[in-house]
Amino acid sequence: MKATETLIIGGGVIGLSIAYELLKRGQPVHVLEQNRSGEGATRAAAGMLATDHELIPDLHQLAAASRQLYPHLVRELFNETGIDSGYKENPFRMKTADRDVTFASVGQLDPVQLTRSLRQAIVTRGGQIEEQTTVTGLLQSQATVSGVETTRGKRQARHVVIASGRGSEALLATSGVCIRTVPVKGECLAVRLPGHVLTETLFSDDVYLVPKFDGRIIIGATERPGDETTTVSVGGIAQLLQSAIRLFPAIEEAEIVQIWSGIRPQTADGLPYIGPVSGIERLFVATGHHRHGILLAPVTAALIADYVTGSVSTVESGAVALTESRRNKHGAHH
Ligand SMILES: Cc1cc2nc3c(=O)[nH]c(=O)nc-3n(C[C@H](O)[C@H](O)[C@H](O)COP(=O)(O)OP(=O)(O)OC[C@H]3O[C@@H](n4cnc5c(N)ncnc54)[C@H](O)[C@@H]3O)c2cc1C
């Protein structure tokens, strides 16, 4: 079998963004996804490109670099596919116990539309997305990865990128590589409120309301560490609705249109794993983005593409230094 240049394991926002970035750099890619791409944590996201107040300081530089990449990325995807990712910048009011501040303009988008456009752009550019195919292990020759074993046979490749969200830990463990992520379940709902226009995102200690480009308002999200079930609890939704009504009383009149949950992959120190896996040549990992995978997807893609192609990084040097030092401290290792 002919080896693909790069195999990407996982068709979430992280895997698809990496695939698209590599294609733009002329690298053939093949994405392997166990279910349908975009249906994991990515589908559950509210799509906020968070303010720095919600981020740990070590993530500020990466987040800033990623926010800067978004306007161009969504324009480019729209030009290539005609699919609108719902990107917009609107006021963001943070009303917590210790502050009430409005940021004039904070970005957000629709993660489902974003993954639709990424999928289509990847296929148009000649990339392959193979769904319903689970990767069960890595193929190695000496200490270099040479492909993967899947439920549909072997796939050879020159580089392998593990972007499998919560599944990354188990997959790396099959080759004796240790990373740690904790599942943090989040529940959300979407409502419509005819006759009312909410023009700003409202964010408090226990709930947020995000007005989307299609008229829905997303109300999110619970945090249930250690819970990996996909059900939605009455208690979780009741708690969100009570907090939402306190924050924005008019929401009481709204019609519920959708309820869902997703699993965020969290790491112990709150930083994602982005970079080469030490001890196995040509193997890379990009996971552990917890509550900020949509925000951090473009910068993650740029960093991984830099590593795979051996390029001098196009990302702010501070951001690269962060991932380097992190890898040395707690990174993926044998
Ligand atoms: C309720 C909620 C709200 C959120 N809101 C926001 C937000 O507003 N802003 C923001 O930036 N982030 C938000 N997030 C976080 C964001 O959704 C995640 O960080 C992001 O989606 C992670 O993307 P991913 O590609 O790593 O994971 P996923 O989307 O889970 O993709 C991983 C993919 O890998 C596949 N896979 C796993 N194992 C294998 C295997 N062995 N073989 C083949 N395929 C495999 C899975 O099927 C899955 O499709 C939210 C998350 C939740 C749950």
The ligand as an SDF file (V2000), in Angstrom:
LIG
                    3D

 53 58  0  0  0  0  0  0  0  0999 V2000
  -20.6110   21.8760   26.1490 C   0  0  0  0  0  0  0  0  0  0  0  0
  -19.3100   22.3240   25.5360 C   0  0  0  0  0  0  0  0  0  0  0  0
  -19.1420   23.6560   25.1690 C   0  0  0  0  0  0  0  0  0  0  0  0
  -17.9290   24.0840   24.5990 C   0  0  0  0  0  0  0  0  0  0  0  0
  -17.8090   25.3900   24.2020 N   0  0  0  0  0  0  0  0  0  0  0  0
  -16.6490   25.8090   23.6470 C   0  0  0  0  0  0  0  0  0  0  0  0
  -16.5100   27.1630   23.2110 C   0  0  0  0  0  0  0  0  0  0  0  0
  -17.4370   27.9630   23.3220 O   0  0  0  0  0  0  0  0  0  0  0  0
  -15.3190   27.5420   22.6770 N   0  0  0  0  0  0  0  0  0  0  0  0
  -14.2670   26.6750   22.5230 C   0  0  0  0  0  0  0  0  0  0  0  0
  -13.2090   27.0910   22.0530 O   0  0  0  0  0  0  0  0  0  0  0  0
  -14.3920   25.3750   22.9030 N   0  0  0  0  0  0  0  0  0  0  0  0
  -15.5460   24.9250   23.4640 C   0  0  0  0  0  0  0  0  0  0  0  0
  -15.6720   23.6190   23.8790 N   0  0  0  0  0  0  0  0  0  0  0  0
  -14.5000   22.7440   23.7790 C   0  0  0  0  0  0  0  0  0  0  0  0
  -14.3450   22.1490   22.3990 C   0  0  0  0  0  0  0  0  0  0  0  0
  -15.5740   21.5920   21.9840 O   0  0  0  0  0  0  0  0  0  0  0  0
  -13.2530   21.0660   22.4290 C   0  0  0  0  0  0  0  0  0  0  0  0
  -12.0870   21.5420   23.0410 O   0  0  0  0  0  0  0  0  0  0  0  0
  -12.9030   20.6480   20.9950 C   0  0  0  0  0  0  0  0  0  0  0  0
  -14.0610   20.3030   20.2770 O   0  0  0  0  0  0  0  0  0  0  0  0
  -11.9380   19.4790   20.9990 C   0  0  0  0  0  0  0  0  0  0  0  0
  -11.7640   19.0860   19.6540 O   0  0  0  0  0  0  0  0  0  0  0  0
  -11.0430   17.7440   19.2800 P   0  0  0  0  0  0  0  0  0  0  0  0
  -10.9490   17.6940   17.8000 O   0  0  0  0  0  0  0  0  0  0  0  0
   -9.8010   17.6060   20.0980 O   0  0  0  0  0  0  0  0  0  0  0  0
  -12.0240   16.6040   19.8530 O   0  0  0  0  0  0  0  0  0  0  0  0
  -13.2980   15.9180   19.1990 P   0  0  0  0  0  0  0  0  0  0  0  0
  -14.2120   16.8920   18.5730 O   0  0  0  0  0  0  0  0  0  0  0  0
  -13.8690   15.0350   20.2580 O   0  0  0  0  0  0  0  0  0  0  0  0
  -12.6770   15.0660   18.0250 O   0  0  0  0  0  0  0  0  0  0  0  0
  -11.8980   13.9080   18.2480 C   0  0  0  0  0  0  0  0  0  0  0  0
  -12.3420   12.8780   17.2390 C   0  0  0  0  0  0  0  0  0  0  0  0
  -11.4800   11.7540   17.3270 O   0  0  0  0  0  0  0  0  0  0  0  0
  -12.2420   10.5880   17.0650 C   0  0  0  0  0  0  0  0  0  0  0  0
  -11.5170    9.4490   17.6020 N   0  0  0  0  0  0  0  0  0  0  0  0
  -11.2200    9.1890   18.8990 C   0  0  0  0  0  0  0  0  0  0  0  0
  -10.5100    8.0470   19.0100 N   0  0  0  0  0  0  0  0  0  0  0  0
  -10.3720    7.5700   17.7350 C   0  0  0  0  0  0  0  0  0  0  0  0
   -9.7480    6.4070   17.1960 C   0  0  0  0  0  0  0  0  0  0  0  0
   -9.1260    5.4960   17.9740 N   0  0  0  0  0  0  0  0  0  0  0  0
   -9.8090    6.2100   15.8570 N   0  0  0  0  0  0  0  0  0  0  0  0
  -10.4390    7.1190   15.0380 C   0  0  0  0  0  0  0  0  0  0  0  0
  -11.0380    8.2220   15.5210 N   0  0  0  0  0  0  0  0  0  0  0  0
  -11.0040    8.4540   16.8410 C   0  0  0  0  0  0  0  0  0  0  0  0
  -13.5680   10.8790   17.7840 C   0  0  0  0  0  0  0  0  0  0  0  0
  -14.6190   10.0800   17.2610 O   0  0  0  0  0  0  0  0  0  0  0  0
  -13.7580   12.3640   17.5220 C   0  0  0  0  0  0  0  0  0  0  0  0
  -14.5590   12.6190   16.3730 O   0  0  0  0  0  0  0  0  0  0  0  0
  -16.8750   23.1600   24.4140 C   0  0  0  0  0  0  0  0  0  0  0  0
  -17.0600   21.8180   24.7550 C   0  0  0  0  0  0  0  0  0  0  0  0
  -18.2660   21.3890   25.3110 C   0  0  0  0  0  0  0  0  0  0  0  0
  -18.4440   19.9370   25.6300 C   0  0  0  0  0  0  0  0  0  0  0  0
  1  2  1  0
  2  3  1  0
  2 52  2  0
  3  4  2  0
  4  5  1  0
  4 50  1  0
  5  6  2  0
  6  7  1  0
  6 13  1  0
  7  8  2  0
  7  9  1  0
  9 10  1  0
 10 11  2  0
 10 12  1  0
 12 13  2  0
 13 14  1  0
 14 15  1  0
 14 50  1  0
 15 16  1  0
 16 17  1  0
 16 18  1  0
 18 19  1  0
 18 20  1  0
 20 21  1  0
 20 22  1  0
 22 23  1  0
 23 24  1  0
 24 25  2  0
 24 26  1  0
 24 27  1  0
 27 28  1  0
 28 29  2  0
 28 30  1  0
 28 31  1  0
 31 32  1  0
 32 33  1  0
 33 34  1  0
 33 48  1  0
 34 35  1  0
 35 36  1  0
 35 46  1  0
 36 37  1  0
 36 45  1  0
 37 38  2  0
 38 39  1  0
 39 40  1  0
 39 45  2  0
 40 41  1  0
 40 42  2  0
 42 43  1  0
 43 44  2  0
 44 45  1  0
 46 47  1  0
 46 48  1  0
 48 49  1  0
 50 51  2  0
 51 52  1  0
 52 53  1  0
M  END
$$$$
